[in-house]
Amino acid sequence: MIAGMFRGPGREVVAWHSALTYDMIFTQPVVYEFPQLRVPTLLLFGERDGTAIGKDISSPEVKARLGDYPKLARRTAAAIPGAKLVLFPELGHAPQMQDPERFHAALLEGLR
């Protein structure tokens, strides 16, 4: 997925957006602002996603705690007033690519 994004005709835009995203992750944590959200929020998570920035260089103790998306998804949904959570137990980091029909059905249902 990543290789395709960085090889395509829009690779410069993808790289720039990626840089902005990582800058936000490292310098502007927003988790403390979740309770302030007042817009309808739909969260779609693949429970088998284990990605986490720094996981590859973390100690085994820290690594075991990073990327626990079932736990993080529920905590995030609980922090955002009125959030709706959709979990995909057998999908990972890109449920929209792993099972697009089911993902889009859940997305459209959540947007109703």
N, C-alpha and C positions, 0 to 999 in steps of 0.2 A: 504494500500500500504506500509506504513512504517513498520507496524508490520511484514509483510511478508518479507521485506528486512532484518530485524534484526533477524529473526528466521531461515533463510535458511542456507545452508552449507557455504555460503560466508559471513556470518554476520560480521566476524572480518574485512574483507576488506571493507564492506559497512560502518561499524562504523568508520574506519580510514579515508575513503574518506569523510564521513560526517564531521568529525572533521576538516579536511583540508579545506573543503568548508566553514564551519562556521568561521574558522580562517581568511580566505581570506575576507569574508564578513565584519568582524569586524575590521580587521587591514590593509587591502589592497584594498581600494576602487578603482575600475578600470574605473568608469564612466567617469573620466576626460581623459582617454586614448581612448575612442571610436572613436573620430575623426582621430586618428592615424592609425586605422585599414586599411589595404590595401589588404585584402583577401575577396573573395566573402563571403557574410554573409547572412544567411537565418534565420529569426526570426519567430518562431511559438508560438503564444500566445493564451491561452484560456482566453477570456475576462471576464469570471465569476470567475477567480482566485482572491481570496481576501487575499492570504497569505502574511504575512509580519512579519519579525522577530521583536519581541517586541510588536506586536499589542495587544496581550492578556493582557499586563500590562500597556498599554498606557492610557492616559487620553482620554475622549470621543472626545475632539477636535483634538488630534493627531491621534487617531484611525480612524477618518473619512477621513483623508488624506492618510493613509497607504494602500498599496495594490491596488491602482487604476491602474490596468493593462492596460485597454484601453489607458489611458493617458501615462503611462510609456512605453508601447510598441511603440506608435507613436513617443514619444520623443527619445527613443533609436534608432529607425530606422532612424530618421532624423539626429542623431549624427554620425552614421556610414556611411561613403561614399559608395554609391551604394547598401546599404542594401535592401533586399527584405523582406517585412513584410506580414505574413499570419495570419489573426485573425480568431478565432473560437468563434463567438459570444455567443453560448449557452454552451460552454465547460469551464471547470475550470482549476485547477492546473495540471492535468495530461491528456491532450487531447489525448496523445498517448495510454492511457488505456481506456479512455471514448469512443472514436470513432476511433479505430486503423485503420480501412480501410480508412477513410477520412484523418486522420493524415498522414498515409503513402503515400497516393496519393499526398497530398500537399508537403510532403518531397521529393518524387521522382521528382515531377514537378519542385520544386525549385532547385534541384540538376542538372537538365538538362542544 
